[in-house]
Amino acid sequence: MFKNNYIKIKYYEEITDDIKDKLIDISEDSVKNSHDFLSNFDREKIKNDLLNS
């Protein structure tokens, strides 16, 4: 019973992480294309803020 629940939780975590990664990629592309005035440092800061959220 517990093993089965653990597998389900692990599966949902993988899906959640995958979705988060894709959202970060979309956000990075958006920031890069629409905020070309930002420095690379600022872009990295935005990316890190997203990763930590």
NORCOR-V378162 format. One record per residue. N is the residue number from 1. PHI is phi in degrees with one decimal (none if undefined). Layout:
n = <N,N>
phi = <PHI,PHI>
This chain:
n = <1,2,3,4,5,6,7,8,9,10,11,12,13,14,15,16,17,18,19,20,21,22,23,24,25,26,27,28,29,30,31,32,33,34,35,36,37,38,39,40,41,42,43,44,45,46,47,48,49,50,51,52,53>
phi = <none,-66.7,-63.2,-63.1,-66.2,-61.8,-62.7,-63.1,-62.8,-60.5,-62.7,-66.0,-64.2,-63.8,-63.1,-61.4,-63.7,-64.2,-63.4,-60.7,-60.4,-67.2,-65.1,-65.6,-60.7,-62.3,-63.5,-59.9,-61.7,-63.3,-64.1,-63.9,-82.3,-105.0,-127.3,-67.4,-78.9,-76.8,-77.4,-61.1,-60.5,-64.2,-63.7,-64.9,-63.8,-61.7,-61.1,-65.0,-62.1,-66.4,-64.3,-86.6,-86.3>
